[in-house]
Amino acid sequence: MLRTITPTHRLLGWTLGMTYIATGILSSLPGASLIQLARNTHVSLAVAGGMFTASAFGFLLGAVLTGTLTKSVKSKYLLALGLLLLGTGSLTIALTNSFPLLLVGQVLKGLGFGFIDIALNTIATLAFKENLSEKLNTIHGMYGVGALLGPTILALGLQFFNYLPLAYFIGAGVAVCTIVLILGQQAPEVPRTAKGDKQANTMALRKILRQGLLWLLILQISLYTCAEVGFGNWIVTAVGQSANIGLTLAAPVATAFFIGLTAGRLGGGQILKRGWMSETRLLYVAIFGSVFSGVLVAIFPNQLVIAYSASALVGCFYGPLFPSIMAITSRRFVHAIGPVSSLMMIGTGTGSMLVPAAMGLLIPVIGINWVIAIPSAFCLAVVVPMALANRIPQAALQLSGEEHTMVITTETSSVL
């Protein structure tokens, strides 16, 4: 049984929140400063946009590496390494005049994201198992706070100092402070595996990977990611083209979406904390609410008031989906949290790479209105694997008591 120490875990929760604030700041800056980065490296915008593919590749690589390292390296060290890679890659992006070096920085940044996401999910799962969904909603909400702060700091830095790297230095500074905080704490860790138990643990993991429940949950998180990334990447273009307005008026619709996303995650955490709604009901409300709001945007993208407010609602309903699905998966598979988190992140990374490009290719074929409705279709599709997964009881994990004890040992308590 995992023990909790309230004061320690409160500090740990704030530290994990700071991790995602730093991640949100540094992840939002390359997109917001894309034009200047293209000028700095003497390439066109079309060529500079390829850096996002490099970041996605780094993320997938980081997800694979972290999943294999969680049994041999403490998660807090993996988290600190991820923050270090994130900060180093971001500063490289801001300071370089070489496009190949810019791509290297993006790969390092993506690699850092992969380490951070899985290490953070592992620590949070072991520390907050009793109220994991509530905690993950709040922690992921901090990412939205960072994502909103990043472009604001960038704009202020350019306005008053005319210095692009200032925002990157501030984000990297938050990352460094978080590294110091996490290394100074005793975070719960995945127990080390004894040499004689490795074969039994491998067999237990293979049994988990054969479970239909795991793949239903991976499908859920992948479909949701396709919806969020697709909508977030194309909503500004959809509103701008449909309403025939410039970027100045169209761009804030993305801000409205991310404000809604942040509010949805923080609000979802409070709803679960106060017991106003069950986790399952919250997920279904979020899915159908986001579908309705997304269709509204697709029908009236040229009506700015409707587009802005409906985009904020899409973000608000999207908010609880990712952290809640991750929480459900982590609770069900806490005995193999590292490899399972890795598989979940690979699913999200693949969707992030493929869907935005596919939506762009479909615009000349079916029109921007139908394209911006595609994320709603992805989100609605989440209902099918979610309904099937909810019919599978906890006992269906098919691990015997001996196998479960082999993978979850009392070493966890000694770490705490």
Stockholm file with secondary structure:
# STOCKHOLM 1.0

chainA/1-416         MLRTITPTHRLLGWTLGMTYIATGILSSLPGASLIQLARNTHVSLAVAGGMFTASAFGFLLGAVLTGTLTKSVKSKYLLALGLLLLGTGSLTIALTNSFPLLLVGQVLKGLGFGFIDIALNTIATLAFKENLSEKLNTIHGMYGVGALLGPTILALGLQFFNYLPLAYFIGAGVAVCTIVLILGQQAPEVPRTAKGDKQANTMALRKILRQGLLWLLILQISLYTCAEVGFGNWIVTAVGQSANIGLTLAAPVATAFFIGLTAGRLGGGQILKRGWMSETRLLYVAIFGSVFSGVLVAIFPNQLVIAYSASALVGCFYGPLFPSIMAITSRRFVHAIGPVSSLMMIGTGTGSMLVPAAMGLLIPVIGINWVIAIPSAFCLAVVVPMALANRIPQAALQLSGEEHTMVITTETSSVL
#=GR chainA/1-416 SS CCCCCHHHHHHHHHHHHHHHHHHHHHHHHHHHTHHHHHHHHTCCHHHHTTHHHHHHHHHHHHHHHHHHHTTTSCHHHHHHHHHHHHHHHHHHHHHCCCHHHHHHHHHHHHHHHHHHHHHHHHHHHHHCGGGHHHHHHHHHHHHHHHHHHHHHHHHHHHHHTCCTHHHHHHHHHHHHHHHHHHHTSCCCCCCCCCGGGHHHHHHHHHHHHTCHHHHHHHHHHHHHHHHHHHHHHHHHHHHHHHHTCCHHHHTHHHHHHHHHHHHHHHHHHHHHHHTSSCHHHHHHHHHHHHHHHHHHHHHCTTCHHHHHHHHHHHHHHHTTHHHHHHHHHHHHTGGGHHHHHHHHHHHHHHHHHHHHHHHHHHHHHHCHHHHHHHHHHHHHHTHHHHHHHHTSCGGGGCCCHHHHHHHSCTHHHHHC
#=GC SS_cons         CCCCCHHHHHHHHHHHHHHHHHHHHHHHHHHHTHHHHHHHHTCCHHHHTTHHHHHHHHHHHHHHHHHHHTTTSCHHHHHHHHHHHHHHHHHHHHHCCCHHHHHHHHHHHHHHHHHHHHHHHHHHHHHCGGGHHHHHHHHHHHHHHHHHHHHHHHHHHHHHTCCTHHHHHHHHHHHHHHHHHHHTSCCCCCCCCCGGGHHHHHHHHHHHHTCHHHHHHHHHHHHHHHHHHHHHHHHHHHHHHHHTCCHHHHTHHHHHHHHHHHHHHHHHHHHHHHTSSCHHHHHHHHHHHHHHHHHHHHHCTTCHHHHHHHHHHHHHHHTTHHHHHHHHHHHHTGGGHHHHHHHHHHHHHHHHHHHHHHHHHHHHHHCHHHHHHHHHHHHHHTHHHHHHHHTSCGGGGCCCHHHHHHHSCTHHHHHC
//
